[in-house]
Amino acid sequence: MLHIVVPDLAHGGVVDYGTQITQHLDGREARIVRLSESKAADWQVGAQDDVYLQFSGYGYARRGAPLWLLQCLRDRKRRARSLGVYFHELYAMAPPWRSSFWLSPVQRYIAASLARLSDYWVTNREGSARWLERFTPGDRGAVLPICSTIGEPTSYSVQRKPWLVVFGTPGLREKAYASAGPQLFEFSAASSLQIHDIGAPIADARTRERLAEAGVIAHGRLPEAEITAILQSATFGLLEYPLAYVGKSSVFAALAANGVCPLLIADDEGAADGLVAGRQFEYWARANSAAGHAPQIGRSAWEWYQEHRVEVHVQHWLAKVGVAGRYCQGLEEAGEHARVGSMK
């Protein structure tokens, strides 16, 4: 099995997800391929290879439109046993003065073409699945929100401390602090909460000063085990992310996997991917109302997460690969050329 991930990142959501999936294959042989345009011509695929692409356009091309990747997979599909795609992202949306606005049609073409080319696909949110289903008739697709990339406790921890965690990339955390504003520190003081900041240092000096003045505990980068230990003890986690896209957030996944009550800074309301406000998360604007039932929300978030933990992702992949393998074996026994592409 060949697992294709973006070429240049040492860490990041797509790479970390691919690593987690590969590590949980129960001894089955799998190889991570960091595929780049410069290496595409030399990439060899065999007739027994099951290829699984982790797709995020900006991971393979600076402008998010890797036409070379689409052509490469079209060529290799003729030789491989099967092709699956996990769509982390589809295409960008931006105002006309941004380059991504003009490249969006090309990005859409690539995503739709990859879906058509694949034997099966998975995506992390219902909205993306509805778009992909327009190009792939039948039951080829599935929705599995992203799994935690820092580990998964097997049980819900009831022992919680009055901690609020802000976790993720510097940019993501800085946005959360800016959007929450002074009310974050007022809420933490009124609720006797200790704020824990986890991740690489935030670039903006003024933001770092504000956090220090407010007594925020800045942990910096931590090993996965230490992050998990903090999350298993925390009551709240703060994150700015649109509800309709939260299924693709590895930070939200980590909060849910550890039974933390997520406080979501978002403008869109309603429900998405099985998440309902007041049940599996609460909006930051209603944080005060969540204080009394945070443990129940945290447990519901943990239960929601069990439906797409890493083992569920792995078993879905193996089941699809198994179907492809049985199909090809039947063609070979019939003396036909086994092309998985004809499964469509």
Order of alpha helices (4+ residues) and beta strands (2+ residues): beta-alpha-beta-beta-alpha-alpha-beta-alpha-beta-alpha-beta-beta-alpha-alpha-beta-alpha-beta-alpha-beta-alpha-beta-beta-beta-beta-alpha-alpha-alpha
